[in-house]
Amino acid sequence: MSTEPAARPRDFETFFSGSYSRVLAQVIMLCGSRADAEDVTQEAFVEAYRAWERIAGYELPEAWVYRVAVQRLWKTQRKRRTGEQRLPDVPAPVQVGPEQTAEAREVLRLLAALPPRQRTTMVLFCLHGWSQSEIAKALRMTRGGVAANVSKARQTLREALGMSADETIGGRDPFLGGAEPGRLGRVDVSRIGLGRDPVDAALRDTESWLRAALQADPERLDRARAAVARRAEERG
């Protein structure tokens, strides 16, 4: 619990307006479908609205919403076969160059082709910093299963994006060792910067692109707000 009330959202509307696009982008990374992501994200915000008196006092209410969305999504995604996800229908943000857009769409395509367990565990672990124990508990998997799926997913992305891997350090794949600056595969490694793991960086860059793409849709919040209000009213 935070001891700094001023840092918390004052009301649900302020919280919703400031966090909806971020959560939606994060959920799209998990499933690859904007429609599916919007559905579970809106449901998660409905739950947040109904429990707002309690979670408004949390230090990170947005993290609470994301966890609810993850669990809701997992109930449906784990039953799907590889390749059933479609690329998210989002416009390319005007402030982003065509090369970055091509790279982001390629990463999204590769994510969509992964088995749900590999995609979900890798995104949660590499992009959002969940521990193996947290992922195992949320998805009802073993820690060993989480580790194996993350490793397989990372290896697939490294190979598909033309990245080389150095020897493992501390149980996680390290930054490229001895890589020459320039383009490797479909990702411009020169833009990643020293000290950043290229797979993790590719995921972060893709999520940032998604946020910018969603923000390019001026009506996104109004549509989502209306949908959340309708769902909340239906719940009574």
Helices and strands as residue ranges (DSSP letters): G 5-7, H 12-31, H 34-50, H 52-55, H 61-77, H 98-113, H 116-122, I 123-127, H 132-139, H 143-160, E 183-184, E 187-188, G 189-191, H 198-215, H 220-235
